[in-house]
Amino acid sequence: MIQAILFDRDGVIINSEKTNVFSAVQAFGDLGIVISEKDKEYIVGKHTLDYVEYFEKKYSFPLDMFLKIQKENYYKLFSSVEFFENTIKLIKRLKLKGYKIALTTSSHLDSTKTVFEKANLGEVFDVVVTFEDCKKRKPDPYPYLITAKKLGIKSSECLVIEDSVIGLESAKNAKMKCVVIPNEYTKKQDFTKADFIVKYPNEIEDILNNKNI
């Protein structure tokens, strides 16, 4: 029986996948590099440290300079990031229904605190796992396994909400059920391993009402 709902952050709670991509595109542009659409797809769902090595080998650029520019670009764009209001409403409804609510993200704690403040989510999450908590990042199962451990429940009692194949693989590697909500940046990814694929967040409540989950 599902006891806890574990939410990804980027692309699920906030529309920050484009922030991740645009901040990188701008940084590459400042270094005189124009990346392809396929390159942009490669960035989606990944932490900067998980895609930069691939591009460094492909394009050969000063890594430290890229990371500095990308980080500056990210925080400028992040200040105006859009929220998925229907997901936020869902989180609050599920909390009232008695589910344990957790956030499992590869993003940093400081930007996550900003999200909580803007969306009034600070008291909603029972457990928050960010970049700083993880020895390994998605698609490794570690982020979701450490979340379940902090919640004090089994993997089989968790339902993960993700938007990317990287997050889906992390959840399935942790032996958890996973609902995917594709967005404009992830809709072409392969989600055949997902337990459920939905278009709207409120469909998740229908899934939870199914006693066989």
Secondary structure, DSSP 8 states (H G I E B T S, - for coil): ---EEEE-SBTTTB--HHHHHHHHHHHHHHTT----HHHHHHHTT--HHHHHHHHHHHH---HHHHHHHHHHHHHHHHTT--B-HHHHHHHHHHHHTT-EEEEE-SS-HHHHHHHHHHHT-TTT-SEEE-GGG-SS-TTSSHHHHHHHHHHT--GGGEEEEESSHHHHHHHHHTT-EEEE---TTTTTS--TT-SEE-SSTTHHHHHHT-TT-
